[in-house]
Amino acid sequence: MTTKNTIAVLGLIGAGFLGALSTATFVAAQDAKPELANKLDPNAKELDEPVLKAATAAKEEDGKYTDKDGHPTFRITNDGKKVDWYTYSGYRRYHAECHVCHGPDGMGSTYAPALKDSLKRLSYEEFYGILAGGRQNHTAGNESVMPAFGDNKNVMCYANDLYVYLRARASGAWGRARPGEKEDKPETVKKEEKECLGG
C-alpha cells in the first residue's frame, strides 16, 4: 500500500470515528439534565445579591470604578452587554495567566479552586496578598500551592484588572463569555501600564 493510500484509509477511519463521536455527543447532550445545560450556557448568570450589592460602583474616576470602600469594582451597562475597561482587561489577563490552573471563566478545576467562588469571601487586600505572596493549603491530606506572582509584571501590573473581572464573575453580573462591548481604554491606564511594565 502506498503512503497516499495509507493516508486515505486513515482519513476514512478517522472520519468514521469522528462521525460516531459526534453522534454519541449529540445523544449525551440530549440526555443532559436541564440544570446542567443552563450552567453551561455562556450567557447564564447566577446572581449573588449580597456580593452584587457590595460591588456596586460608588465612584468613577478616569474610567476606574470603586465601591463605597474605595476598592476596585466593575461597571456593566447596555443591558448587560458592555463592560468597563478593567473587566475586559481582567478577562484577557485571567485567560492568559490564571485559567490553566483555575479553569476557564474562574470556574475552577481539579487542580485549583473556582475563583468566582473565592471572590465571594476574599477581601481586596486578601486577594492582592495571595496573588503577590502565594499560599499553601493543607486540608484532608491534600496540599495545594498557589505560587507567588509578586515578581511577575504580567500579573501584578494587572492585579486590579484581575480582581475586577473575578468580582464581576463572583457577583454573577458577568457570565461565562468574552466581553464584546467595552469602554475605551482610559489614558491613565495607558500611562500606569507603561510605568509598571517599564516601557
CORQUIHU-V628029 format. One record per backbone hydrogen bond with DSSP energy under -0.5 kcal/mol. NH is the residue of the N-H (numbers start at 1). CO is the residue of the C=O. E is the energy in kcal/mol with one decimal. If there is no record, write none. Layout:
BEGIN
nh:co:e
NH:CO:E
NH:CO:E
END
This chain:
BEGIN
nh:co:e
6:2:-2.5
7:3:-2.4
8:4:-2.0
9:5:-2.5
10:6:-2.7
11:7:-2.3
12:8:-2.0
13:9:-2.5
14:10:-2.8
15:11:-2.5
16:12:-2.3
17:13:-2.4
18:14:-2.8
19:15:-2.4
20:16:-2.3
21:17:-2.6
22:18:-2.8
23:19:-2.1
24:20:-2.4
25:21:-2.8
26:22:-2.4
27:23:-2.5
28:24:-2.5
29:25:-2.5
30:26:-2.1
31:27:-1.8
32:28:-0.6
32:29:-0.7
36:33:-0.7
37:33:-2.1
38:34:-2.3
39:35:-1.3
40:36:-1.4
41:37:-0.6
41:38:-0.8
44:41:-1.6
47:45:-0.8
48:171:-2.8
49:47:-0.6
52:48:-2.9
53:49:-2.8
54:50:-2.2
55:51:-1.5
56:53:-1.2
58:66:-3.3
59:66:-1.8
61:64:-2.3
64:61:-1.5
65:63:-0.5
65:73:-0.6
66:59:-2.3
67:71:-2.4
70:67:-2.0
73:65:-2.5
77:82:-2.6
81:77:-1.1
81:78:-0.9
82:77:-2.4
83:181:-2.1
84:75:-1.0
88:84:-1.8
89:85:-3.0
90:86:-2.7
91:87:-2.2
92:88:-2.0
93:89:-2.8
94:90:-2.8
95:91:-2.2
96:92:-0.9
97:93:-2.4
98:94:-2.7
99:94:-1.9
101:98:-1.1
102:98:-2.5
103:99:-1.6
106:103:-1.3
107:104:-1.8
108:102:-2.8
109:112:-2.8
112:101:-0.6
115:113:-0.7
116:106:-2.3
117:114:-1.2
118:114:-2.0
119:115:-2.2
120:117:-1.5
121:118:-1.6
122:118:-2.2
127:123:-2.6
128:124:-2.6
129:125:-2.4
130:126:-2.5
131:127:-2.5
132:128:-2.5
133:129:-3.0
134:130:-2.2
135:146:-2.2
137:144:-2.7
139:137:-0.5
139:142:-2.3
142:139:-3.0
144:137:-2.2
146:135:-3.6
147:145:-0.6
149:131:-2.3
150:132:-1.9
152:149:-2.0
153:151:-0.9
155:152:-1.4
156:152:-2.9
157:153:-1.7
158:155:-1.4
159:156:-1.3
162:158:-2.4
163:159:-2.4
164:160:-2.7
165:161:-2.5
166:162:-2.6
167:163:-2.3
168:164:-2.1
169:165:-2.0
170:166:-2.7
171:167:-2.1
172:168:-0.8
173:168:-1.0
174:168:-1.7
176:44:-0.6
177:175:-1.7
181:81:-1.1
183:83:-2.2
186:184:-0.5
190:186:-1.7
191:187:-2.0
192:188:-2.7
193:189:-2.8
194:190:-2.0
195:191:-2.3
196:192:-2.7
197:193:-2.5
198:194:-0.9
199:194:-2.5
END
